[in-house]
Every structure is written in structure tokens, then in C-alpha cells.
């Protein structure tokens, strides 16, 4: 096995090369993300940039499985299914029922692998959260650089706080770090290409799997993972709850997430940097405190959510404009 920093560098270079090829192919075939009710961009932009992340991550998962370093084929199959349905949806809109069915199958495969037979009840309870996180990563992938930068923060955060994840999860963390860092060179504002469903779905499912694996293996607490990911899951969950309570069609496209409201006022770059600053200077230290003082971990989580709650309220996240 190569050293993990070298692994990340290798995947960074491979992603840069593959991403350049994907960009050329997408432009040639006019595969563009059109402007719609959910869009925060003003002009049609090349999409499917997450294809490189998906192919390279899936390829390494297959290698780990063949080499006997992964717990089984389930996670690789789950990532393959999520990527395929995302790719299809990027090229031609796919039925929401089909997407949801595939997401449930993928979630079941993931949680059945990371959990043990004795934890069957916990495994059942985790399926819906994994499906939700897979979807919310897609919802939050709406402005330049946001989804990939949050993936970088999570990968770096769990490595620092855990002292380095062991096993297959530690390998995949470095793979995701390298692929997302390379993708950001194409997706940083102003973005040359968008991630698309093929990338956001893969990241949502994989990051959820890594968080659950780190928790169940005793390498990281679930609360610490939730704090690191707070910027993503809280914005999406708060917005959904508000839309349900106010009797809006929560399946309809919209631009009422906190990050979308901020981007409309401050721009993509400012908003992405603000989410990064929140994650690095607020969430990461609080995640460390939750690990250092586990008796106070839930209180720490609440403290981490306070600024997000205030901003969601002030910017009327989830409410009609």
C-alpha cells in the first residue's frame, strides 16, 4: 500500500486529467445545466463534473474489495448504483420514484456492511438518514465550490480529530480529499463545470458511510461527525421542515435554502468562503471539544447549530420570497 498523502496526490493528478477530458466531452455534446427555479447560476453551464470523482472513487473501492481490504462488495455496488442513476439524471431527467428506490437500495447495502449482525435494529434505523443525506448533498450542491469544499473539510476534519481513520475508510477519505481538491480547480467560482447528480449523490452516500463507519468502529463519535457536517445537513433539514410546516410543495424546485439566500445577496464566492470559515473556525473546534469532553457532546452540537439557526431565521430559509 502507498502512503496516504501520496494516494491523495495520485488521485488529485488523475482527477485533473480526467476532469479536463470530461469538460471537453461535455462542451462538445452541449450537456449543460440549464437555468431553472432551483438554479443559482445565470447562464447554462457544463455539468457532470462529478463523473471523475465517481469513477476514480468507485475504481479504488473495487480495488480495495478485490484486495480483501474492504468489508465486502456492498459499498462498491451501492456507489456504482448511485453514480449510474445520477449520471442518467444528468443526461436525461429521471423519475423521482426510480431515484428514491435506488437510493434506498444503496443505503441498505451501505449500512448492512458497516454495521454488525448484532446491530440489526440500528442498521434499520440508519437507512432513512443515509437516504436523506444522499439527497441533501444534491440539494446543497447549488453554488460554485460549496459541495466539494465541504467534502474537503469533512475529510480533513475526521483525519485530524481521529488521528487517522484505519482500514478501508481511511483509504477512501484520502481518495475523496484528492479528487475533490482537483475538482475544485474547475468548480471554484466562477465555475467552469458543475458537479451534477453523479458527483453529489456519490459524495452524499460515501460521506454518510464514512461517518457511520467511523462511529460504529469507535474511531469518531457520531456527534463529532454531525458537527463537522452541520453546515450541510442543518440548512437542508431546516429548509425542508419550514416548507412542510408552511404547506409548500417540498418536492418542487426552489431557491430558499440559507446558502441560496446568501448567494443571491453576497455572491457564490462569498457564500462558499463563509461556509468554509464556519466549518474550519467554528465547527471543527467544537467537534474537537465534543470528543475531548464527551459528557457535553450534545450540548456542543447545540452550540454549533446556534449561528446556523439564527441565520436561517434572519434570511427566512424555507419561506417564500
C-alpha positions as CSV (number, residue, x, y, z in Angstrom):
1,X,0.0,0.0,0.0
2,X,1.2,3.5,-0.8
3,X,1.3,6.2,1.8
4,X,-2.0,8.0,2.2
5,X,-0.7,11.5,1.3
6,X,0.8,10.0,-1.8
7,X,-2.5,8.3,-2.5
8,X,-4.3,11.7,-2.3
9,X,-1.7,13.3,-4.7
10,X,-2.1,10.4,-7.2
11,X,-5.9,10.8,-7.2
12,X,-5.5,14.6,-7.5
13,X,-3.4,14.3,-10.6
14,X,-5.7,11.6,-12.1
15,X,-8.8,13.7,-11.4
16,X,-7.2,16.8,-13.0
17,X,-6.6,14.8,-16.2
18,X,-9.9,13.1,-16.3
19,X,-11.8,16.3,-15.4
20,X,-10.2,18.1,-18.3
21,X,-11.4,15.3,-20.6
22,X,-14.9,15.3,-19.1
23,X,-15.1,19.1,-19.6
24,X,-14.1,18.8,-23.3
25,X,-16.7,16.0,-23.8
26,X,-19.5,17.8,-22.0
27,X,-18.9,21.1,-24.0
28,X,-18.7,19.2,-27.3
29,X,-22.0,17.4,-26.6
30,X,-23.7,20.5,-25.1
31,X,-24.5,18.7,-21.8
32,X,-25.4,21.8,-19.8
33,X,-27.2,22.6,-16.6
34,X,-30.0,24.8,-17.7
35,X,-31.3,27.7,-15.6
36,X,-34.4,26.8,-13.7
37,X,-36.4,27.6,-10.5
38,X,-33.7,25.9,-8.3
39,X,-30.6,27.4,-10.1
40,X,-28.3,29.9,-8.6
41,X,-26.4,30.4,-11.9
42,X,-27.4,32.8,-14.6
43,X,-26.3,31.0,-17.7
44,X,-26.3,27.3,-18.9
45,X,-23.1,25.7,-17.6
46,X,-21.4,22.4,-18.3
47,X,-22.4,19.7,-15.8
48,X,-21.4,16.1,-14.9
49,X,-18.1,17.2,-13.5
50,X,-18.6,14.7,-10.6
51,X,-18.1,11.9,-13.1
52,X,-14.4,11.9,-12.5
53,X,-14.9,11.7,-8.7
54,X,-17.3,8.9,-9.1
55,X,-15.2,6.8,-11.5
56,X,-12.0,7.1,-9.5
57,X,-13.6,6.5,-6.1
58,X,-15.5,3.5,-7.4
59,X,-12.4,2.1,-9.0
60,X,-10.5,2.3,-5.8
61,X,-13.3,0.8,-3.8
62,X,-13.3,-2.2,-6.3
63,X,-9.5,-2.5,-5.8
64,X,-9.9,-2.5,-2.0
65,X,-12.6,-5.2,-2.3
66,X,-10.6,-7.4,-4.6
67,X,-7.5,-7.0,-2.3
68,X,-9.6,-8.0,0.7
69,X,-9.2,-4.6,2.4
70,X,-12.8,-3.7,2.2
71,X,-15.6,-5.5,4.2
72,X,-17.4,-6.6,1.1
73,X,-18.8,-5.7,-2.3
74,X,-21.8,-3.9,-0.9
75,X,-20.3,-0.4,-0.6
76,X,-18.8,-0.6,-4.1
77,X,-22.1,-1.8,-5.6
78,X,-24.0,1.0,-3.7
79,X,-21.7,3.7,-5.1
80,X,-22.0,2.2,-8.5
81,X,-25.8,2.3,-8.4
82,X,-25.9,5.9,-7.0
83,X,-23.4,7.1,-9.7
84,X,-25.3,5.4,-12.5
85,X,-28.7,6.8,-11.5
86,X,-27.1,10.3,-11.0
87,X,-25.4,10.1,-14.4
88,X,-28.7,9.1,-16.1
89,X,-30.5,12.0,-14.3
90,X,-27.8,14.5,-15.5
91,X,-28.2,13.4,-19.1
92,X,-32.0,12.9,-19.1
93,X,-34.4,13.7,-16.2
94,X,-35.3,10.5,-14.3
95,X,-38.4,9.7,-12.3
96,X,-38.1,10.7,-8.6
97,X,-39.5,7.3,-7.7
98,X,-36.8,5.5,-9.5
99,X,-34.1,7.7,-7.9
100,X,-35.5,7.2,-4.5
101,X,-35.8,3.4,-4.9
102,X,-32.2,3.1,-6.0
103,X,-31.1,5.4,-3.1
104,X,-32.9,3.1,-0.6
105,X,-31.2,0.0,-2.1
106,X,-27.8,1.7,-1.9
107,X,-28.4,2.9,1.7
108,X,-29.4,-0.7,2.7
109,X,-26.2,-2.0,1.2
110,X,-24.1,0.6,2.9
111,X,-25.5,0.2,6.4
112,X,-25.6,-3.6,6.2
113,X,-21.8,-3.5,5.5
114,X,-20.7,-1.0,8.2
115,X,-22.8,-2.5,10.9
116,X,-22.7,-5.9,12.5
117,X,-25.4,-8.6,12.7
118,X,-25.9,-7.7,16.4
119,X,-26.7,-4.1,15.4
120,X,-29.6,-5.0,13.1
121,X,-32.1,-2.6,14.7
122,X,-29.6,0.2,14.5
123,X,-28.9,-0.7,10.9
124,X,-32.6,-0.4,10.1
125,X,-32.8,3.0,11.7
126,X,-29.8,4.3,9.8
127,X,-31.3,3.6,6.3
128,X,-33.5,6.7,6.1
129,X,-30.8,9.1,7.4
130,X,-28.4,7.8,4.7
131,X,-31.0,8.3,2.0
132,X,-31.7,11.8,3.4
133,X,-28.0,12.7,3.4
134,X,-27.6,11.4,-0.1
135,X,-30.4,13.7,-1.2
136,X,-29.5,16.8,0.8
137,X,-26.0,16.7,-0.7
138,X,-27.7,17.1,-4.0
139,X,-29.9,19.9,-2.7
140,X,-26.8,21.8,-1.2
141,X,-24.8,21.4,-4.4
142,X,-26.2,24.6,-5.9
143,X,-23.4,27.2,-6.0
144,X,-19.7,27.2,-7.1
145,X,-17.3,25.2,-4.9
146,X,-19.7,24.6,-2.0
147,X,-20.2,20.8,-2.2
148,X,-16.6,19.9,-2.9
149,X,-15.2,22.3,-0.3
150,X,-17.4,20.8,2.4
151,X,-16.3,17.3,1.4
152,X,-12.7,18.5,1.9
153,X,-13.5,19.9,5.3
154,X,-15.1,16.7,6.4
155,X,-12.2,14.5,5.1
156,X,-9.6,16.7,6.7
157,X,-11.6,17.0,9.9
158,X,-12.1,13.3,10.6
159,X,-8.4,12.6,9.8
160,X,-7.2,15.3,12.3
161,X,-9.7,14.5,15.0
162,X,-9.4,10.7,14.8
163,X,-5.7,10.7,14.4
164,X,-6.2,8.9,11.1
165,X,-9.0,6.5,10.3
166,X,-7.9,2.9,9.9
167,X,-8.9,0.3,7.2
168,X,-10.8,1.0,4.0
169,X,-12.5,4.2,5.4
170,X,-9.1,5.8,6.0
171,X,-8.1,5.0,2.4
172,X,-11.3,6.4,0.9
173,X,-11.0,9.6,3.0
174,X,-7.7,10.4,1.3
175,X,-9.1,9.4,-2.1
176,X,-12.0,11.8,-1.7
177,X,-9.7,14.5,-0.5
178,X,-7.5,14.3,-3.6
179,X,-10.4,14.0,-6.1
180,X,-12.4,16.9,-4.5
181,X,-9.4,19.2,-4.3
182,X,-8.7,18.6,-8.0
183,X,-12.4,19.1,-8.9
184,X,-12.4,22.5,-7.0
185,X,-9.9,23.9,-9.6
186,X,-12.6,23.5,-12.2
187,X,-15.6,24.3,-9.9
188,X,-14.3,27.3,-7.9
189,X,-16.1,30.5,-8.6
190,X,-16.7,31.2,-11.4
191,X,-17.2,27.5,-12.1
192,X,-16.2,26.0,-15.4
193,X,-18.2,22.9,-14.7
194,X,-20.8,21.7,-12.2
195,X,-20.6,18.5,-10.1
196,X,-24.0,17.2,-11.2
197,X,-26.1,14.4,-9.6
198,X,-23.4,11.8,-10.5
199,X,-21.0,13.5,-8.1
200,X,-23.3,14.9,-5.4
201,X,-25.1,11.6,-4.9
202,X,-21.8,9.7,-4.7
203,X,-20.4,12.2,-2.1
204,X,-23.6,12.2,0.0
205,X,-23.7,8.4,0.1
206,X,-19.9,7.9,0.7
207,X,-19.6,10.6,3.4
208,X,-22.6,9.1,5.2
209,X,-20.9,5.7,5.0
210,X,-17.6,7.1,6.3
211,X,-19.3,8.9,9.2
212,X,-21.2,5.7,10.2
213,X,-18.2,3.5,9.9
214,X,-16.0,5.9,12.0
215,X,-18.8,6.0,14.7
216,X,-19.5,2.3,14.8
217,X,-15.8,1.3,14.8
218,X,-15.2,3.7,17.8
219,X,-12.8,6.0,15.9
220,X,-15.1,9.1,16.0
221,X,-18.3,9.9,17.8
222,X,-21.4,10.4,15.8
223,X,-21.9,13.9,17.3
224,X,-18.4,15.0,16.1
225,X,-19.3,13.9,12.6
226,X,-22.6,15.7,12.8
227,X,-20.9,18.9,13.9
228,X,-18.4,18.7,11.1
229,X,-21.2,18.3,8.6
230,X,-23.6,20.8,10.3
231,X,-23.4,23.4,7.6
232,X,-24.9,21.0,5.1
233,X,-27.4,18.9,7.0
234,X,-28.9,21.7,9.1
235,X,-29.5,24.1,6.2
236,X,-31.2,21.4,4.1
237,X,-33.2,19.9,7.1
238,X,-34.3,23.3,8.4
239,X,-35.4,24.4,5.0
240,X,-37.4,21.2,4.4
241,X,-39.1,21.4,7.7
242,X,-40.2,25.0,7.1
243,X,-41.5,24.2,3.7
244,X,-43.5,21.3,5.1
245,X,-44.9,23.3,8.0
246,X,-45.9,26.2,5.7
247,X,-47.6,23.7,3.4
248,X,-45.4,24.3,0.4
249,X,-44.7,21.6,-2.2
250,X,-41.5,20.3,-0.7
251,X,-40.7,18.3,-3.9
252,X,-40.9,21.4,-6.1
253,X,-37.7,23.2,-7.2
254,X,-36.9,26.3,-5.1
255,X,-34.2,28.7,-4.0
256,X,-34.9,29.1,-0.4
257,X,-32.0,27.3,1.3
258,X,-29.9,29.5,3.5
259,X,-26.9,29.2,1.2
260,X,-29.1,30.2,-1.8
261,X,-30.4,33.3,0.0
262,X,-26.8,34.3,1.0
263,X,-25.5,33.7,-2.6
264,X,-28.2,35.9,-4.0
265,X,-27.1,38.8,-1.8
266,X,-23.4,38.2,-1.5
267,X,-22.4,36.0,-4.4
268,X,-21.2,32.5,-4.8
269,X,-17.6,33.1,-3.7
270,X,-18.5,35.0,-0.5
271,X,-21.0,32.3,0.4
272,X,-18.7,29.4,-0.2
273,X,-16.0,31.1,1.8
274,X,-18.5,31.8,4.6
275,X,-19.4,28.1,4.9
276,X,-15.8,27.2,4.8
277,X,-15.0,29.7,7.6
278,X,-17.9,28.4,9.7
279,X,-16.6,24.8,9.2
280,X,-13.0,25.5,10.0
281,X,-13.2,28.1,12.7
282,X,-16.5,27.1,14.4
283,X,-17.5,23.5,13.7
284,X,-14.0,21.9,13.8
285,X,-13.0,23.3,17.2
286,X,-16.4,22.4,18.6
287,X,-16.1,18.9,17.2
288,X,-12.8,18.6,19.0
289,X,-14.4,19.8,22.2
290,X,-17.2,17.2,21.8
291,X,-14.5,14.5,21.7
292,X,-12.5,15.9,24.5
293,X,-15.5,16.3,26.8
294,X,-17.9,13.6,25.7
295,X,-20.3,14.2,28.6
296,X,-21.0,17.6,27.0
297,X,-21.1,16.4,23.4
298,X,-24.8,17.0,22.7
299,X,-24.6,20.5,24.3
300,X,-21.7,21.1,22.0
301,X,-23.8,20.1,19.0
302,X,-26.5,22.6,20.0
303,X,-23.9,25.4,20.4
304,X,-22.6,24.5,16.9
305,X,-26.1,24.9,15.4
306,X,-26.9,28.3,17.1
307,X,-25.4,30.6,14.3
308,X,-26.9,28.4,11.6
309,X,-30.3,28.7,13.3
310,X,-30.1,32.4,13.6
311,X,-29.1,32.9,10.0
312,X,-31.8,30.6,8.8
313,X,-34.3,32.6,10.7
314,X,-33.0,36.0,9.6
315,X,-32.8,35.0,6.0
316,X,-36.2,33.3,6.1
317,X,-34.8,30.0,4.8
318,X,-37.6,27.8,3.5
319,X,-40.1,30.6,3.3
320,X,-41.5,32.1,0.0
321,X,-39.6,35.1,-1.1
